[in-house]
Amino acid sequence: MALGMSDQVWQRAKSEMTSILGSVAASRGTITYSSLVHRLQAVRLGPDDPRLNAMLAEVSTEQDCVGKGMLSVLVIHKTGDMEPGEGFFKLAAALGKNIADRQQFWISELNRVHAAWARPKSPAAPGRAGRPPADDGASRSADSSVNQEQRAAAVWAALAACAKMAQTITYKELGRASGGFHHRVLRFPLVLIQDYCITEKLAPLTSLVVRVGDARPGKGFTAWDADDLETAQQRVFAFDWDGLPNPFGYAVHGSTEEELADRLVEMPNSSAEVYQLVKVRGKAQAIFRQALLRAYDSSCAFCELSFTVALDAAHIVPWAACSADERMSVNNGILLCSNHHGLFDADWLRVDEAYRIQYSGMARKHGSHSPMDEAVSANLHGRTMTLPKDKKLWPAPEHIRTRFGGRGHA
């Protein structure tokens, strides 16, 4: 008997679990504990059943021993961190894995399992010369079905590890270290990482990726003066990458910025879960902005300017004063053009609980106004701001009270 279950039932359930997880791995996905037990037919288990953990441990150990990785890496929490449970990391340590950086290990093991269980490619139709066309993965690199943010998560983890060791890495080596995909497709996740580092004013992490011939980055590297590459790399080596969570960590299990923004709009109460998943402020702000663009139909709530490049996500209760569930909540945000965002943050323009724009006396103390100044500030006084069509996305009155304390026209 295995934990109150006959050996026959235990082995049948284990075989079924291996099949389910193998299918998930082949599709490069993940599965929650509750979904896994729901799909198991050989035995009825709960997501917190100790027998589930024991069975996952056996399956993982067996598959790892034959070189196919720890299959339980695929099984994650439905909410919260959306990562495997503590039992997964304890088992990994028992198997001799290095789990000093738990998230980096998880990403690495997830990529290893996905690669080990990948479905063999179907033979291509012969080309004009009677041979199958070459398929090295690069031709599919821009395919919308490929989650480049997920690849960026793996590439970021590999580059951060190189930075800690003060080492550069070639494109081919990075492709292998990031999950085994072809080095020619690296330009897409590298652009995402490069843009993030530029936006957040971080050391240019992508400067560590170099060609074999001249040990220099490729032509796509624009984050630093190419003639001063040594300075760029020294800045990368000196930076504390351990102190910065992987900004693409949310994508490890397949999520994208667009999907998370959609979730914030469709389920405003999910903001705390989304924030826990994203963790990094720069990415959280970007996803928050995408959600507000959807909620407000890409139009400033004060003046209806619709040039997307000039639209910002303004917090009602400021980021620094927010709780975790408020930082990405559309109910704590207003989509504003850059001008009105600045006036709103300075308290020169406010909103009351009836969603009327209030022109603050603080602005009057600034001095004389030009006609344009008046047009974008004083002339809006008393006008109702443009609200989302869906009432559940309107600013929450409690956030307005917290920010302005009931103050209107001063």
Secondary structure, DSSP 8 states (H G I E B T S, - for coil): -BTTB-HHHHHHHHHHHHHHHHHHHHTT--EEHHHHHHH--SS---TT-HHHHHHHHHHHHHHHHTTS--GGGGEE-SSTT-S--HHHHHHHHHTT---SSHHHHHHHHHHHHHHHT----------TTSS-----SGGGTT-TTS-HHHHHHHHHHHHHHHHHTT--EEHHHHHHHTTS--GGGGHHHHHHHHHHHHHTT---GGGGEE-TTTS---TT--SS-GGGHHHHHHHHHHS-GGGS--TTGGGTTT--HHHHHHHHHH-GGGHHHHHHHH--HHHHHHHHHHHHHHHTTTS-TTT----GGGEEEEESS-GGG--TTTTT-GGGEEEEEHHHHHHHHTTSEEE-TT-BEEE-HHHHTT----HHHHHHTGGGTT-B----SSGGGS--HHHHHHHHTT----
